[in-house]
Amino acid sequence: MELTVARADLQKELQLCQGVVEKRSTIPILSNVLLKAANGRLQIAATDLDVTILSSCAAKITTPGGVTIEAKRLFDIVRSLPDDDVHVAMQENNSMLIESGTAKFHLLSLPAEDYPTLPTVTASESYNVALEELKTMVAKVKFAITHEETRFQLNGALLKMQASKMEMVATDGHRMALINFPQGNGKKKGHELTILIPRKALEEILRLEPGEDGTVRFGVSENHLFFEAGERRLLARMIDVNFPNYMEVIARDNDRHVMVDRERLLSTIRRISLVANERTRAVRFDFAPGKLTVSSTNPELGDARETVPIDYAGNPFFVGLNAAYVTDFLSAVDTPSVALDLKDENSQCIGRPSANEDLPYEYLYVVMPMRLA
Amino acid sequence: MDAFYASVEQRDQPDLRGKPVIVGWPGERSVVCAASYEARKFGVHSAMPSSRARRLCPEAVFIPPTFEKYREVSHQVRGILERHTPLVEPLSLDEAYLDVTRELTGIPTATETAEAIRGEIRAETQLTASAGVAPNKFLAKIASDWKKPDGLFVIRPHQVEAFLIGLPVRKIPGVGKATEKILLDMGIPTVGDLHRYSEGELVTRFGKWGTRLWQLARGIDENPVQPSRKRKSWSSENTFQRDITLDEVADYIRGEAHSLWAALSERSLVGRTVTVKLRTREFSTATRRLTPDQPPSSGDDLSRIALDLLTRFDFAPESLYRLAGVGVSNFVDGEEEEPTLWKGTMNDER
């Protein structure tokens, strides 16, 4: 294998692989990337056996071939190289020469055959949606995914493709984020589909870049999910979908409607939670006509309170909430104000972007209040 | 616990006994939270849409769930479990793993412990529970479902292989519909068939999960029972300058119980469980614990309970002790769990 490639191109693709390669794997070769040179392109692949990323960039190929080499080391070297062009050539004993300007590296590598076999896509059916829409969905629900690895049925986001809409939802059991884009005429391709996208694959979706048409093609191929955009292809092993019934927790009888400035509330909660109990992060929200009082009390520290103007005209009531759960949501919303649908201190609280904005999607967040001591 | 929510309702409303009872809201969008065994005969099961349950069993009585009550009973049962071991890992309100390797009340075998616990649950809550006894969590979970309701199933180490061989792959935790289909397509309907595949082959097919699958097929599960992380305890223990007699230990415990109580009341903590720990001159260590019906309400109260626990150790009367300690755990407020959107177990969407 021998080739010349632009440093910036190679660096970009290697960076993409860093999120997939295993840092502490019991299988050492999973710390590597696979490089293959053929037909004017350098193909780069990384896998942890569950998530696989395949990418490529233009290169001047002198001799086609392949090799596998430690991903992190190669990335660190490439981004430090002095010149814009990188010359790569395989030499004897699996020694890989990397040359740029007057800098020369000889790195130990392994033959490409040693790398795990990568899954291939043989999809009969796929969906095409705007990559930006898919990324928006991921960005708006990702934070609600559980961090408890053992709850594998929640260790990802559920994506549901239906005739009328595409929907994504994530939960950790305490709060839930749900977003859907209505699907207009002709946009729908294929049958209904329900898949669980693992957390790691969601991170990679955010790194995909659109091709000329701006879309991402995705679907199920045998036992893998695949996502294709531009030159990149992401594959994730299918997990059995055993997601809880999420419609069941969206309360429909929350009759107290509050509108509040998003950034004002966000900064207030961040301040007030500084003295909240570090474990529970409990903050109290007292709603009264025109006024919300956010407060926290900590027997070991003291207390804090602040009022925020709101649009509300009903009876006074309060709820206790985990501050982090609220700020996660407020940070994910784009609109200047948010609408809250509430009932009482024991019932699910619902938040959405303000309906005054013309958004292409519906976004909803549900969080369970906590009992305050 | 067998048909937990439904059984609690039948216990509390005698006219429901023997009748098909469904805990859940009857509405269009609702699902069944629990079904009594009478209702299950009609094919009703939890997580089924309520409308479907109603069609299958029109005479069923629908009871809206009262989770406060179930949580209370769950606490009561938890107290019973903790008499036998501190290593209790709750899975939900009505299921828990117990590590009874070191049983606290002196019951010699796991099977007898399971029977004792089932008996105590029946006597104290008027509810029935089923148990599975096995060398690890994976097998215990399968075993606990084997003789439901009101049953006990034991898998001894030498029976593991014979038990697993005929087991459908779907019984393996983590094998859902999709994985089951892949396995069936590979010609693997039972766990025994899985044995034909090497670990490497399963990893190639299923990724990291392949290793776990390979292990489970052989009954290997090293995951320890993990007691709830949220539970905290306060304790005080001391290694003495010289080894002391049981009488001297009693004096020490009495004093420590009072200072422990002072520390707890300062922080408004009310603990349900009292633990006493002893280590003999020969380095043999044991603990005894008690969760009384009413949590200790004063330093004297705590001291009385601790001294009572002190009489329950099995060390020889002339033993000398190098360490003693007293602790309080299972706090009434401290164990408040984070609020959840789904009550009890999360229902499968399908």
Chai-1 contact restraints between the chains, C-beta under 6 A:
chainA,res_idxA,chainB,res_idxB,connection_type,confidence,min_distance_angstrom,max_distance_angstrom,comment,restraint_id
A,L49,B,G207,contact,1.0,0.0,6.0,A-B,restraint_1
A,D50,B,G207,contact,1.0,0.0,6.0,A-B,restraint_2
A,G173,B,T340,contact,1.0,0.0,6.0,A-B,restraint_3
A,H174,B,E338,contact,1.0,0.0,6.0,A-B,restraint_4
A,H174,B,T340,contact,1.0,0.0,6.0,A-B,restraint_5
A,N223,B,I182,contact,1.0,0.0,6.0,A-B,restraint_6
A,R237,B,G207,contact,1.0,0.0,6.0,A-B,restraint_7
A,M238,B,A178,contact,1.0,0.0,6.0,A-B,restraint_8
A,D240,B,G176,contact,1.0,0.0,6.0,A-B,restraint_9
A,D240,B,A178,contact,1.0,0.0,6.0,A-B,restraint_10
A,D240,B,T179,contact,1.0,0.0,6.0,A-B,restraint_11
A,N242,B,G176,contact,1.0,0.0,6.0,A-B,restraint_12
A,N242,B,D348,contact,1.0,0.0,6.0,A-B,restraint_13
A,F243,B,E349,contact,1.0,0.0,6.0,A-B,restraint_14
A,P244,B,W342,contact,1.0,0.0,6.0,A-B,restraint_15
A,P244,B,M346,contact,1.0,0.0,6.0,A-B,restraint_16
A,P244,B,N347,contact,1.0,0.0,6.0,A-B,restraint_17
A,N245,B,N347,contact,1.0,0.0,6.0,A-B,restraint_18
A,N245,B,E349,contact,1.0,0.0,6.0,A-B,restraint_19
A,V249,B,L341,contact,1.0,0.0,6.0,A-B,restraint_20
A,M368,B,P339,contact,1.0,0.0,6.0,A-B,restraint_21
A,M368,B,L341,contact,1.0,0.0,6.0,A-B,restraint_22
A,M370,B,P339,contact,1.0,0.0,6.0,A-B,restraint_23
